[in-house]
Amino acid sequence: MRAFSCLTLVLCCLSASMPQLKAAGKIRFNRDVRPILSDKCFFCHGPDSKKREADLRLDMRDSAVEMKAIVPGKSSASEMIARILTTDPDDHMPPPESKLAKLTEAEIGVLKQWIDEGAEYEAHWSFIPLDLPGATKGKGIDGLVAAGLAERGLNLQPVASANTLVRRMSFDLTGLPPSPEAVAAFEKAYASDAVGAVKGLVDQLLASPQYGERMAVDWLDMARYADSYGYQVDRDRDVWMWRDWVVKAFNENLPFDQFITWQLAGDLL
């Protein structure tokens, strides 16, 4: 992203007469095109019918193609590109009165390449199911880690000792060190059945009340939770019930989508 920003800055300093750059590889709508259209075009030609001009929607392929704004495979015949490149202030897009910045040479190059490649649209990225590489399907996190290591030419670290494992798992899942008795019990179980000992300890830690408290810490930090307002007006805030609910949600293994929905909807539920 930084490299792209630097490239754009350099291009803005160059003469407008330079030919548009062609992006490396096939253009992706969500990654490369949607951000440009969203910033420079959707205000007047997007989903908001109250602000839409000329009844043109550039967020929908059928509308853009039907009105010849985009001619798939022919950027030179696409009205959108013609309007972007024209020097006539009455026809130029975005229009001067919109106060939107003109498209950079790099952005124009991306749009032209995208149209020449067929102007393929994509649904919003949040609605596209994730497609894991074949090598990782059915293998969970272990498959992803193995694939990442192989890609970088790295190998797994040697198996940790029982003492190290029990400490790692305890800190990771509860935020607390294991007691000496817990360490001794795990080492004994690990010596006779390593896999069973690990599974048993994980189940035990997940079932402990400290698990919810540990998992809630990061969530509450991101939400800027505090029991008081702090600084000059340091009075209490009555938000502890939400804190306790977050802890309870983790301890009861509330499905994550439901966890998010309930917090976004709040009192509307």
Protein Blocks (a to p, Z undefined) as FASTA:
>chain_A
ZZmmmmmmmmmmmcfkbccdddehjddfklmmmmmmmmmmmmmmcmblklpghhiafkbm
klmmmnomacghiaklpmklmmmmpmbfklpccdfklopacddfklmmmmmmmmmnoopa
cddfklpccdddfklgonljmlmmmmmmmmnopacdddddfklmmmmmmmmmnopacdfk
lmmmmmmmmmmommlmmmmmmmmmmmpmklmmmmmmmmmmmnopafbeghjllcccdfkl
mmmmmmmmmmnopafklmmmmmmnmmmZZ
